[in-house]
Amino acid sequence: MTAKFASRFVVVRVFGYLRRYPKAIVLNVMFNILAVLFNLGTFVMIVPFVELLFGSATAPEPPAQFSFSQEYLSEWMQYNLAIRKSTLGLWPCLLLVSAVYLFFNLLSNLMRYAALFSLSTIRNGIVGDIRADIYHRITLLPVSFFNSQRQGDILSRMSNDLADVEWSVVSTLQSLVKDPVNIVVFCAALVFISPKLFVLFLLVLPVAVWLIAKIGASLKRNSMKGQNRLGALFASLQETLSNMATIKAFEQERLMEERFKEANANYASSMVKVAWRRELSSPLSEVLGTVALVAILVIGGAEVLQGFILPSVFILFVILFARLIPPVQAVVKAYNSLLKGSASAARIFEVIDADEKIVEKADAVCISGFNDAIEFRNVGFSYVDGTEVLHDVSFTIKKGQTVALVGPSGAGKTTIADLLPRFYDVTGGSILVDGRNIDTLNINSLRRLIGIVPQDSLLFNDTVANNIAFGQSDYTQEAVVEVARLSCADEFIRNLPEGYATMVGDKGTLLSGGQRQRLAIARALFKNPQILILDEATSALDAQSEKEVQQALATLMKGRTSLVIAHRLSTIQDADNIIVLDRGRIVQQGTHHQLMAEEGGLYHHLATMQQL
């Protein structure tokens, strides 16, 4: 696909959202056409005004046989104006012509307002639809997508790129409807008045189109570069905000500021080039139009002197031609805006078109419960870059069992936990729940069985109660309090300023790490899942809180199937099975006592290091 075709395709996709607003589109087109026709009427009224003031004092002969031509209509107008002028007088005629002029002008502006009003529905609707499609796609994309994308760049696409599409693409709709109608109607009027003079305009047109196309191609390239640099700028800002404590601790404020300045300067440089090219097309088209206008004045003046055209009609031709230049400039500007906006639209559609990877089959089976076992059968997993993380991993978790994953960092523990709810799909082997491969199951029904407490417990900027009962609007306060009590969170929650109605702040920053972790445990337990995934769930707790939570978890994990990731081996000594991983492979399996008996094994080595 060529770059030019791809650019047009992106713009066509944006305009594809128009099909959702048929009524508003019909009204907009109708009002624009009426506005142009009434506007033409105001200019036509200039001819009788000039004839009344400077025309012949005596009435000419009535026109001959009717013909739809400029000559016949000019003679008919002269004859009737002379009759009215002689019978009514000059001033009444001028007042009548002025009243008709004002009437046409009022209708033209009324129709223009109606067209803009209907356009606002279309413009805001399209932008809202695109924003909703981006968010919908973001919620469907796998975790791997966000691991490979910078959050700041994604936010830039949803905010700045979308705003650029709104003002560079969607806002051109008015120009793309009204101005071409303007050009067609005015050109038809010019051809009707004098085909010979109109040919001069056509001689200039190909040169203008070629120059504008060259400018537009350069404009799109620089716009794409600018939007990418803006994404990098936002990513730098987001990285700084997320790591402010680390930056200050290592006294690297100057380093981060220099990085931001560099990204900011690169973006500013790109935008200067975009502005230079965007603004060049308008004066260029005006200069070329002025050249054509001067030629028309010279040649048209000769036509008037030779009696081929009335002076008043020639004045109308010159005025209409002069009024033709702004809509031509508007179309040129709209074309360049489309090219500029297509760069932003392309970045937006990169997200909308991103491969889901985790694809649900059409005949996926919904499951309502878990009855027997979870089996990892010869599971292998590699990331997109080809890095192999898991090699031939096989183990079984019987219903009601607690299985722990231990091993050094990077061994593949979290990856295994992420594969079960299909945050990623295996690249080798299979995972079965009650004998069914999970890629044949309805994803939502599978995840409905699973409760997860991640290592980094991030909360939503909402109340404590809403965070615990996340996703369930019909919860009772008693149920929330009971879960909080079992998670050893009730006591600290009641000491908060507004208790369970306290806002926790962005990502839960108003709470301590241990408090956030206990709320995350409570959130998972409130779901009452049949399968629990605990990714170092007690890592942020102090010794006393850890003991209390472990006791609560031991009670609540009875009757549930649990997959526990642990670095602190003291937390998983009672697990039914401990799987020891190293470099993506299972190197040991067994209970705590069995593994401790293998003195040369990795588990014994890890336990010794922790003085277990």
KAJOGI-V302026 format. One record per residue. RES is the residue in one letter. PSI is psi in radians with two decimals (none if undefined). OMEGA is omega as a letter, one per 40 degrees, with the letter a starting at -180 (* if undefined). Layout:
res=RES psi=PSI omega=OMEGA
res=RES psi=PSI omega=OMEGA
//
This chain:
res=M psi=2.16 omega=a
res=T psi=2.80 omega=a
res=A psi=-0.68 omega=a
res=K psi=-0.77 omega=i
res=F psi=-0.73 omega=i
res=A psi=-0.71 omega=i
res=S psi=-0.79 omega=i
res=R psi=-0.68 omega=a
res=F psi=-0.71 omega=i
res=V psi=-0.78 omega=i
res=V psi=-0.72 omega=i
res=V psi=-0.67 omega=i
res=R psi=-0.70 omega=i
res=V psi=-0.82 omega=a
res=F psi=-0.27 omega=i
res=G psi=-0.40 omega=i
res=Y psi=-0.22 omega=a
res=L psi=-0.48 omega=a
res=R psi=-0.25 omega=i
res=R psi=-0.12 omega=a
res=Y psi=1.00 omega=a
res=P psi=-0.72 omega=a
res=K psi=-0.81 omega=a
res=A psi=-0.61 omega=i
res=I psi=-0.80 omega=i
res=V psi=-0.78 omega=i
res=L psi=-0.73 omega=a
res=N psi=-0.81 omega=i
res=V psi=-0.78 omega=a
res=M psi=-0.81 omega=a
res=F psi=-0.63 omega=i
res=N psi=-0.74 omega=i
res=I psi=-0.77 omega=i
res=L psi=-0.69 omega=i
res=A psi=-0.71 omega=a
res=V psi=-0.75 omega=a
res=L psi=-0.75 omega=i
res=F psi=-0.59 omega=i
res=N psi=-0.72 omega=i
res=L psi=-0.66 omega=i
res=G psi=-0.65 omega=i
res=T psi=-0.65 omega=a
res=F psi=-0.61 omega=i
res=V psi=-0.57 omega=a
res=M psi=-0.19 omega=i
res=I psi=-0.60 omega=a
res=V psi=-0.94 omega=i
res=P psi=-0.54 omega=i
res=F psi=-0.81 omega=i
res=V psi=-0.72 omega=a
res=E psi=-0.68 omega=i
res=L psi=-0.64 omega=a
res=L psi=-0.68 omega=a
res=F psi=0.03 omega=a
res=G psi=-3.10 omega=a
res=S psi=2.45 omega=a
res=A psi=-0.47 omega=a
res=T psi=2.62 omega=a
res=A psi=2.24 omega=i
res=P psi=3.07 omega=i
res=E psi=2.56 omega=i
res=P psi=2.59 omega=a
res=P psi=2.71 omega=a
res=A psi=-2.64 omega=a
res=Q psi=2.45 omega=a
res=F psi=2.41 omega=i
res=S psi=2.47 omega=a
res=F psi=1.43 omega=a
res=S psi=2.82 omega=i
res=Q psi=-0.67 omega=a
res=E psi=-0.84 omega=a
res=Y psi=-0.81 omega=a
res=L psi=-0.61 omega=i
res=S psi=-0.77 omega=i
res=E psi=-0.74 omega=i
res=W psi=-0.73 omega=i
res=M psi=-0.80 omega=a
res=Q psi=-0.77 omega=a
res=Y psi=-0.86 omega=a
res=N psi=-0.65 omega=i
res=L psi=-0.69 omega=a
res=A psi=-0.70 omega=i
res=I psi=-0.83 omega=a
res=R psi=-0.67 omega=a
res=K psi=-0.67 omega=a
res=S psi=-0.54 omega=a
res=T psi=-0.74 omega=a
res=L psi=-0.50 omega=a
res=G psi=2.85 omega=a
res=L psi=-0.86 omega=a
res=W psi=-0.77 omega=i
res=P psi=-0.69 omega=i
res=C psi=-0.74 omega=i
res=L psi=-0.70 omega=i
res=L psi=-0.68 omega=i
res=L psi=-0.80 omega=i
res=V psi=-0.73 omega=i
res=S psi=-0.67 omega=i
res=A psi=-0.73 omega=i
res=V psi=-0.69 omega=i
res=Y psi=-0.84 omega=a
res=L psi=-0.65 omega=i
res=F psi=-0.82 omega=i
res=F psi=-0.71 omega=a
res=N psi=-0.73 omega=i
res=L psi=-0.80 omega=i
res=L psi=-0.68 omega=a
res=S psi=-0.81 omega=a
res=N psi=-0.56 omega=i
res=L psi=-0.75 omega=i
res=M psi=-0.64 omega=i
res=R psi=-0.72 omega=i
res=Y psi=-0.76 omega=i
res=A psi=-0.67 omega=i
res=A psi=-0.74 omega=i
res=L psi=-0.63 omega=i
res=F psi=-0.78 omega=i
res=S psi=-0.54 omega=i
res=L psi=-0.58 omega=a
res=S psi=-0.63 omega=i
res=T psi=-0.74 omega=a
res=I psi=-0.85 omega=a
res=R psi=-0.89 omega=a
res=N psi=-0.57 omega=i
res=G psi=-0.79 omega=a
res=I psi=-0.81 omega=a
res=V psi=-0.74 omega=i
res=G psi=-0.68 omega=i
res=D psi=-0.74 omega=i
res=I psi=-0.75 omega=i
res=R psi=-0.73 omega=i
res=A psi=-0.66 omega=i
res=D psi=-0.66 omega=i
res=I psi=-0.84 omega=a
res=Y psi=-0.71 omega=i
res=H psi=-0.76 omega=i
res=R psi=-0.68 omega=i
res=I psi=-0.70 omega=a
res=T psi=-0.36 omega=a
res=L psi=-0.43 omega=a
res=L psi=2.57 omega=a
res=P psi=2.87 omega=i
res=V psi=-0.57 omega=a
res=S psi=-0.57 omega=i
res=F psi=-0.76 omega=a
res=F psi=-0.34 omega=i
res=N psi=-0.45 omega=a
res=S psi=-0.08 omega=a
res=Q psi=2.55 omega=i
res=R psi=2.32 omega=a
res=Q psi=-0.69 omega=a
res=G psi=-0.65 omega=i
res=D psi=-0.68 omega=i
res=I psi=-0.75 omega=i
res=L psi=-0.66 omega=i
res=S psi=-0.68 omega=i
res=R psi=-0.67 omega=a
res=M psi=-0.34 omega=a
res=S psi=-1.23 omega=a
res=N psi=-0.77 omega=i
res=D psi=-0.70 omega=i
res=L psi=-0.67 omega=i
res=A psi=-0.66 omega=i
res=D psi=-0.68 omega=i
res=V psi=-0.70 omega=a
res=E psi=-0.82 omega=a
res=W psi=-0.37 omega=a
res=S psi=-0.46 omega=a
res=V psi=-1.04 omega=a
res=V psi=-0.66 omega=a
res=S psi=-0.26 omega=i
res=T psi=-0.12 omega=a
res=L psi=-0.72 omega=i
res=Q psi=-0.77 omega=i
res=S psi=-0.65 omega=a
res=L psi=-0.32 omega=i
res=V psi=-0.97 omega=a
res=K psi=-0.85 omega=a
res=D psi=-0.73 omega=i
res=P psi=-0.65 omega=i
res=V psi=-0.76 omega=i
res=N psi=-0.85 omega=a
res=I psi=-0.80 omega=a
res=V psi=-0.83 omega=a
res=V psi=-0.79 omega=a
res=F psi=-0.67 omega=i
res=C psi=-0.70 omega=i
res=A psi=-0.71 omega=i
res=A psi=-0.69 omega=i
res=L psi=-0.73 omega=i
res=V psi=-0.70 omega=i
res=F psi=-0.70 omega=a
res=I psi=-0.85 omega=a
res=S psi=1.71 omega=i
res=P psi=-0.61 omega=a
res=K psi=-0.79 omega=i
res=L psi=-0.57 omega=a
res=F psi=-0.51 omega=i
res=V psi=-0.57 omega=i
res=L psi=-0.67 omega=i
res=F psi=-0.69 omega=a
res=L psi=-0.46 omega=i
res=L psi=-0.55 omega=a
res=V psi=-0.49 omega=a
res=L psi=-0.85 omega=a
res=P psi=-0.66 omega=i
res=V psi=-0.76 omega=a
res=A psi=-0.76 omega=a
res=V psi=-0.74 omega=a
res=W psi=-0.80 omega=a
res=L psi=-0.72 omega=a
res=I psi=-0.67 omega=i
res=A psi=-0.70 omega=i
res=K psi=-0.75 omega=i
res=I psi=-0.73 omega=a
res=G psi=-0.71 omega=a
res=A psi=-0.75 omega=i
res=S psi=-0.62 omega=a
res=L psi=-0.77 omega=a
res=K psi=-0.75 omega=a
res=R psi=-0.82 omega=a
res=N psi=-0.51 omega=i
res=S psi=-0.76 omega=i
res=M psi=-0.76 omega=i
res=K psi=-0.71 omega=a
res=G psi=-0.74 omega=a
res=Q psi=-0.64 omega=i
res=N psi=-0.70 omega=i
res=R psi=-0.55 omega=i
res=L psi=-0.66 omega=i
res=G psi=-0.73 omega=i
res=A psi=-0.63 omega=i
res=L psi=-0.79 omega=i
res=F psi=-0.65 omega=i
res=A psi=-0.71 omega=i
res=S psi=-0.72 omega=i
res=L psi=-0.79 omega=a
res=Q psi=-0.68 omega=i
res=E psi=-0.68 omega=i
res=T psi=-0.80 omega=a
res=L psi=-0.62 omega=a
res=S psi=-0.39 omega=a
res=N psi=0.55 omega=a
res=M psi=-0.71 omega=a
res=A psi=-0.73 omega=i
res=T psi=-0.73 omega=i
res=I psi=-0.78 omega=a
res=K psi=-0.65 omega=a
res=A psi=-0.61 omega=a
res=F psi=0.13 omega=i
res=E psi=0.83 omega=a
res=Q psi=0.51 omega=i
res=E psi=-0.71 omega=a
res=R psi=-0.72 omega=i
res=L psi=-0.83 omega=a
res=M psi=-0.61 omega=i
res=E psi=-0.69 omega=i
res=E psi=-0.69 omega=i
res=R psi=-0.75 omega=a
res=F psi=-0.72 omega=i
res=K psi=-0.71 omega=i
res=E psi=-0.80 omega=i
res=A psi=-0.67 omega=i
res=N psi=-0.74 omega=i
res=A psi=-0.69 omega=i
res=N psi=-0.73 omega=i
res=Y psi=-0.76 omega=a
res=A psi=-0.71 omega=i
res=S psi=-0.75 omega=i
res=S psi=-0.72 omega=a
res=M psi=-0.54 omega=i
res=V psi=-0.75 omega=i
res=K psi=-0.68 omega=i
res=V psi=-0.81 omega=a
res=A psi=-0.70 omega=a
res=W psi=-0.77 omega=a
res=R psi=-0.64 omega=a
res=R psi=-0.74 omega=a
res=E psi=-0.25 omega=a
res=L psi=-0.59 omega=a
res=S psi=-0.64 omega=a
res=S psi=-0.92 omega=i
res=P psi=-0.55 omega=i
res=L psi=-0.81 omega=i
res=S psi=-0.58 omega=i
res=E psi=-0.69 omega=i
res=V psi=-0.79 omega=i
res=L psi=-0.66 omega=i
res=G psi=-0.66 omega=i
res=T psi=-0.68 omega=i
res=V psi=-0.79 omega=i
res=A psi=-0.66 omega=a
res=L psi=-0.73 omega=i
res=V psi=-0.74 omega=i
res=A psi=-0.68 omega=i
res=I psi=-0.70 omega=i
res=L psi=-0.72 omega=a
res=V psi=-0.92 omega=a
res=I psi=-0.70 omega=i
res=G psi=-0.61 omega=i
res=G psi=-0.69 omega=i
res=A psi=-0.66 omega=i
res=E psi=-0.69 omega=i
res=V psi=-0.79 omega=a
res=L psi=-0.52 omega=a
res=Q psi=-0.04 omega=i
res=G psi=0.24 omega=i
res=F psi=-0.30 omega=a
res=I psi=2.49 omega=i
res=L psi=2.52 omega=i
res=P psi=-0.72 omega=a
res=S psi=-0.66 omega=i
res=V psi=-0.65 omega=i
res=F psi=-0.68 omega=i
res=I psi=-0.73 omega=i
res=L psi=-0.72 omega=i
res=F psi=-0.79 omega=a
res=V psi=-0.72 omega=a
res=I psi=-0.78 omega=i
res=L psi=-0.70 omega=i
res=F psi=-0.74 omega=i
res=A psi=-0.64 omega=i
res=R psi=-0.25 omega=i
res=L psi=-0.45 omega=a
res=I psi=-0.80 omega=i
res=P psi=-0.81 omega=i
res=P psi=-0.56 omega=i
res=V psi=-0.75 omega=i
res=Q psi=-0.68 omega=a
res=A psi=-0.67 omega=i
res=V psi=-0.71 omega=i
res=V psi=-0.79 omega=i
res=K psi=-0.69 omega=i
res=A psi=-0.70 omega=i
res=Y psi=-0.80 omega=i
res=N psi=-0.61 omega=i
res=S psi=-0.68 omega=i
res=L psi=-0.74 omega=i
res=L psi=-0.73 omega=i
res=K psi=-0.81 omega=a
res=G psi=-0.45 omega=a
res=S psi=-0.52 omega=i
res=A psi=-0.76 omega=i
res=S psi=-0.70 omega=a
res=A psi=-0.66 omega=i
res=A psi=-0.69 omega=i
res=R psi=-0.62 omega=i
res=I psi=-0.78 omega=a
res=F psi=-0.30 omega=i
res=E psi=-0.64 omega=i
res=V psi=-0.80 omega=a
res=I psi=-0.59 omega=a
res=D psi=0.02 omega=a
res=A psi=2.46 omega=a
res=D psi=2.18 omega=i
res=E psi=-0.57 omega=a
res=K psi=-0.91 omega=i
res=I psi=1.55 omega=a
res=V psi=2.29 omega=i
res=E psi=2.31 omega=a
res=K psi=2.65 omega=a
res=A psi=-0.60 omega=a
res=D psi=0.52 omega=a
res=A psi=2.47 omega=a
res=V psi=2.30 omega=i
res=C psi=2.32 omega=i
res=I psi=2.56 omega=a
res=S psi=-0.13 omega=a
res=G psi=3.00 omega=a
res=F psi=2.16 omega=a
res=N psi=-0.49 omega=a
res=D psi=-1.30 omega=a
res=A psi=2.75 omega=i
res=I psi=2.28 omega=a
res=E psi=2.16 omega=i
res=F psi=2.02 omega=a
res=R psi=1.83 omega=i
res=N psi=0.79 omega=a
res=V psi=2.30 omega=i
res=G psi=2.64 omega=i
res=F psi=2.35 omega=i
res=S psi=2.50 omega=i
res=Y psi=3.03 omega=a
res=V psi=-0.63 omega=a
res=D psi=0.02 omega=i
res=G psi=-0.07 omega=i
res=T psi=2.08 omega=a
res=E psi=2.20 omega=a
res=V psi=-0.69 omega=a
res=L psi=2.48 omega=a
res=H psi=1.96 omega=i
res=D psi=0.93 omega=a
res=V psi=2.17 omega=i
res=S psi=2.23 omega=i
res=F psi=2.89 omega=a
res=T psi=2.44 omega=i
res=I psi=1.93 omega=i
res=K psi=2.68 omega=i
res=K psi=2.30 omega=i
res=G psi=-0.18 omega=a
res=Q psi=2.75 omega=i
res=T psi=2.07 omega=i
res=V psi=2.28 omega=a
res=A psi=2.51 omega=i
res=L psi=2.14 omega=i
res=V psi=2.88 omega=a
res=G psi=2.95 omega=a
res=P psi=2.88 omega=i
res=S psi=2.42 omega=i
res=G psi=0.14 omega=a
res=A psi=-0.35 omega=i
res=G psi=0.21 omega=a
res=K psi=-0.91 omega=a
res=T psi=-0.59 omega=i
res=T psi=-0.76 omega=i
res=I psi=-0.77 omega=i
res=A psi=-0.59 omega=i
res=D psi=-0.42 omega=a
res=L psi=-0.54 omega=a
res=L psi=-0.82 omega=i
res=P psi=0.20 omega=i
res=R psi=0.74 omega=i
res=F psi=-0.51 omega=i
res=Y psi=2.81 omega=i
res=D psi=2.50 omega=i
res=V psi=2.62 omega=i
res=T psi=-0.05 omega=i
res=G psi=2.56 omega=a
res=G psi=-2.75 omega=a
res=S psi=2.78 omega=i
res=I psi=2.25 omega=a
res=L psi=2.42 omega=i
res=V psi=2.04 omega=a
res=D psi=0.70 omega=i
res=G psi=-0.06 omega=i
res=R psi=2.31 omega=i
res=N psi=2.29 omega=a
res=I psi=-0.32 omega=i
res=D psi=-0.05 omega=i
res=T psi=-0.01 omega=a
res=L psi=2.64 omega=i
res=N psi=2.19 omega=a
res=I psi=-0.78 omega=a
res=N psi=-0.69 omega=i
res=S psi=-0.58 omega=i
res=L psi=-0.84 omega=a
res=R psi=-0.38 omega=i
res=R psi=-0.41 omega=i
res=L psi=-0.23 omega=a
res=I psi=2.33 omega=i
res=G psi=2.40 omega=a
res=I psi=2.35 omega=i
res=V psi=1.80 omega=a
res=P psi=2.95 omega=i
res=Q psi=-0.71 omega=i
res=D psi=1.78 omega=a
res=S psi=1.74 omega=i
res=L psi=2.30 omega=i
res=L psi=2.95 omega=i
res=F psi=2.66 omega=a
res=N psi=1.31 omega=a
res=D psi=-3.04 omega=a
res=T psi=2.85 omega=i
res=V psi=-0.81 omega=a
res=A psi=-0.76 omega=a
res=N psi=-0.52 omega=i
res=N psi=-0.69 omega=i
res=I psi=-0.74 omega=a
res=A psi=0.61 omega=a
res=F psi=2.20 omega=i
res=G psi=-0.03 omega=a
res=Q psi=1.87 omega=a
res=S psi=-0.31 omega=a
res=D psi=0.50 omega=a
res=Y psi=2.83 omega=i
res=T psi=2.62 omega=i
res=Q psi=-0.61 omega=a
res=E psi=-0.70 omega=i
res=A psi=-0.71 omega=i
res=V psi=-0.79 omega=a
res=V psi=-0.69 omega=a
res=E psi=-0.78 omega=i
res=V psi=-0.72 omega=i
res=A psi=-0.68 omega=i
res=R psi=-0.77 omega=i
res=L psi=-0.44 omega=a
res=S psi=0.16 omega=a
res=C psi=0.60 omega=a
res=A psi=-0.27 omega=a
res=D psi=-0.70 omega=a
res=E psi=-0.86 omega=a
res=F psi=-0.52 omega=i
res=I psi=-0.74 omega=a
res=R psi=-0.39 omega=i
res=N psi=-0.07 omega=i
res=L psi=2.75 omega=a
res=P psi=-0.74 omega=a
res=E psi=0.40 omega=i
res=G psi=-2.27 omega=a
res=Y psi=-0.22 omega=i
res=A psi=0.11 omega=a
res=T psi=2.33 omega=i
res=M psi=2.38 omega=a
res=V psi=-0.13 omega=i
res=G psi=3.00 omega=a
res=D psi=2.13 omega=a
res=K psi=0.31 omega=i
res=G psi=0.44 omega=a
res=T psi=-0.26 omega=i
res=L psi=-0.06 omega=i
res=L psi=2.81 omega=i
res=S psi=2.93 omega=i
res=G psi=-0.75 omega=i
res=G psi=-0.68 omega=i
res=Q psi=-0.73 omega=i
res=R psi=-0.71 omega=a
res=Q psi=-0.68 omega=i
res=R psi=-0.59 omega=i
res=L psi=-0.62 omega=i
res=A psi=-0.67 omega=i
res=I psi=-0.76 omega=i
res=A psi=-0.68 omega=i
res=R psi=-0.76 omega=i
res=A psi=-0.71 omega=a
res=L psi=-0.55 omega=i
res=F psi=-0.55 omega=i
res=K psi=-0.35 omega=a
res=N psi=0.99 omega=a
res=P psi=2.79 omega=i
res=Q psi=-0.38 omega=i
res=I psi=2.28 omega=i
res=L psi=2.36 omega=i
res=I psi=2.02 omega=a
res=L psi=1.88 omega=a
res=D psi=1.55 omega=a
res=E psi=0.94 omega=a
res=A psi=-0.32 omega=a
res=T psi=0.30 omega=a
res=S psi=-0.49 omega=a
res=A psi=0.18 omega=a
res=L psi=2.61 omega=i
res=D psi=3.02 omega=a
res=A psi=-0.78 omega=a
res=Q psi=-0.81 omega=i
res=S psi=-0.65 omega=i
res=E psi=-0.72 omega=a
res=K psi=-0.75 omega=a
res=E psi=-0.77 omega=a
res=V psi=-0.67 omega=i
res=Q psi=-0.68 omega=i
res=Q psi=-0.75 omega=i
res=A psi=-0.73 omega=a
res=L psi=-0.66 omega=i
res=A psi=-0.68 omega=i
res=T psi=-0.81 omega=a
res=L psi=-0.45 omega=a
res=M psi=-0.21 omega=i
res=K psi=2.27 omega=a
res=G psi=-0.11 omega=i
res=R psi=2.71 omega=i
res=T psi=2.19 omega=a
res=S psi=2.36 omega=i
res=L psi=2.00 omega=a
res=V psi=2.22 omega=i
res=I psi=2.24 omega=a
res=A psi=2.41 omega=i
res=H psi=-0.63 omega=i
res=R psi=1.90 omega=a
res=L psi=-0.32 omega=i
res=S psi=-0.38 omega=a
res=T psi=-0.18 omega=a
res=I psi=0.39 omega=a
res=Q psi=-0.45 omega=a
res=D psi=0.15 omega=a
res=A psi=2.56 omega=i
res=D psi=-0.56 omega=i
res=N psi=2.33 omega=i
res=I psi=2.16 omega=a
res=I psi=2.13 omega=a
res=V psi=2.15 omega=a
res=L psi=2.57 omega=i
res=D psi=2.08 omega=i
res=R psi=0.73 omega=i
res=G psi=0.12 omega=i
res=R psi=2.61 omega=i
res=I psi=2.11 omega=a
res=V psi=-0.34 omega=i
res=Q psi=2.67 omega=i
res=Q psi=2.58 omega=i
res=G psi=-3.09 omega=i
res=T psi=2.99 omega=i
res=H psi=-0.80 omega=a
res=H psi=-0.68 omega=i
res=Q psi=-0.75 omega=a
res=L psi=-0.61 omega=i
res=M psi=-0.45 omega=i
res=A psi=-0.36 omega=i
res=E psi=1.49 omega=a
res=E psi=-0.42 omega=i
res=G psi=0.03 omega=a
res=G psi=2.89 omega=a
res=L psi=-0.68 omega=a
res=Y psi=-0.77 omega=i
res=H psi=-0.67 omega=i
res=H psi=-0.79 omega=i
res=L psi=-0.71 omega=i
res=A psi=-0.67 omega=i
res=T psi=-0.73 omega=i
res=M psi=-0.60 omega=a
res=Q psi=0.07 omega=i
res=Q psi=0.73 omega=a
res=L psi=none omega=*
//
